[in-house]
């Protein structure tokens, strides 16, 4: 029988490791996976994969994720598949042994598939693993929303109050509120500000201010809606602060801005949320 994986080159221990990952390793349907994992097979023991797969739950999680990887890879021509860099494949395969969330799992699998594709492998950076490993499910949903809506910016408004008590008594009332609550189904919507802060820290988003004339701003309708929704609450907070702290009259300041996707963020979101359309394959 044809040596699809180059298994003749493996040690007996390496062969056993591979069989744990793919019991049907000599079946034609697994051949493309073998091509993609060629540079990884001999290193699986370095992440203690055989030991981890001895655990029933870890094995079930891993097999479920890798089945999806195999199914996506099968849609490509073999000529389009390249061997994945161990720097990308090994940490992902290790993570899949204890990854329970399907949404995050889908992103890891997309990264693994793209790293296996001749055209997309050059855009699949090893740092994507660490970035993906540091986002929550709600943050993953924000990124999916951005991907599915052609990478828009996220407009926000920020309210400050300038009080008469001293020349420099400026208090922040409401910080950087958006419409994301209406656009993304969150598990914990009250944590949106922390989600955005983390995506900025990871280099996916960046905060910008809007300095253009509002009449020329293409997002004027969005900003008007945000102002309509939040300005009343900002006034209520300002009045409460004024009364409790005896700060006197105030002037409300509305600052407009947006969260923009960085160049790194654009590549990361694309690679982790989609694969090359098989119909485009030659």
Secondary structure, 3 states (H helix, E strand, C coil): CCCCCCHHHCCHHHHHHHHHHCCCCCCHHHHHHHHHCCCCHHHHHHHCHHHHHCCHHHHHHHHHHHHHHHHHHHCCCHHHECCCCHHHHHHHHHHCCCCCCHHHHHHHHHHHHHHCECCCHHHCCCHHHHHHCCCCHHHHHHHHHHHHCCCCCEEEEEEEEEECCCCCCEEEEEEEECCHHHHCCCCCHHHHHHHHHHHHHCCCEEEEECCCCHHHCCCHHHHHHHHHHHHHHHHHHHHHHHHHHCCCCEEEEEEEEEEEECHHHHHHHHHHHCCCCHHHCC
